[in-house]
Amino acid sequence: ETSENQTSRTNFILTGRFDHTKYSVFLYTLIFVFFLMALTGNALLILLIHMEPRLHTPMYCFINQLSLMDLMYICVTVPKMLVGQVTGDNTISPLGCGVQMFSYLNLAGAEFSLLAAMAYDQYAAICRPLHYPLLMKPRICQILVSGCWFLGMFDGFVFAPMTMSFPYCHSRKILNFFCEAPVLLKLSCSDISLYEMLMYLCCVLMLLIPTSIISMSYAFILHIIRRMNSAEGSRKALATCSSHIVVVLLFFGASIYSYMLPRSYHTAEQDRRVSAFYTIIAPVLNPLIYSLRNKDIIEALRSMMPSGI
């Protein structure tokens, strides 16, 4: 059996699970239920958008991609944790760790960009309604979606190989339930200050550019809403935007906490809770946020159900 202090060829040990609490069985059952809810909710939303012609619009094209990202996001981390709980094996190979890290960095980077694209779509629909068919024609939607995935892949290809290239000789124990870059870097025995600065600057850009687009889009939208004479029109515009604003606050808030606050401002336990929030809870909440308050989605769901229900 290899020791913990050997080279990076040895496996990492995921110690950030919930085994050490007296409610561990309840927590794992709850996580499994959340996992099933996220799979069901996001898969159903994707199916509805593909099958219902009235949902073949730019807004639902973006919601479809968001659901796909959330579906993949929760599948990257939770199955490994649940299988580890059942089998008692809490190790992960360097290759498995790198793949997991690349996957979530790819998806997180793509989701940042997608939320900005969705804000621009809201701006075009509310502030430029006459030009909307031209501004958001199918070709432009395809370019925006492809661009989001490309930016996410760039994020993954840059940071995952670089993070995994460092020697990890202090310990092999990752204080989280998946291979997250900031947590893994704490185990490195080399000087990573330059790399941490690079990661911080890239995170600032990855967050600042989408945040600027979202902020400007909603500033214009609020300005237009204030000038609307119709109370019904104002209500519909706010209802359309509110779901997206909630998702943006949840996702960006958790990301800023994890990647932009200095280490001294959060503990390993707090890191684990925030990671659990945006990898487990957010994929469950997003389909609920976009479906429960959306008449088009509810009507499409009713039309798919047998007439007796």
Secondary structure, DSSP 8 states (H G I E B T S, - for coil): ---TTS-TTS-EEE--SSTTSTTHHHHHHHHHHHHHHHHHHHHHHHHHHHH-GGG-SHHHHHHHHHHHHHHHHHHHHHHHHHHHHHH---EE-HHHHHHHHHHHHHHHHHHHHHHHHHHHHHHHHHH-TTTHHHHT-HHHHHHHHHHHHHHHHHHHHHHHHHHHTS---S-SEESSSS--HHHHHTT--S--HHHHHHHHHHHHHHHHHHHHHHHHHHHHHHHHHHH-S-HHHHHHHHHHHHHHHHHHHHHHHHHHHHHTS-GGG--HHHHHHHHHIIIIIHHHHHHHHHHHT-HHHHHHHHHHS-TT-
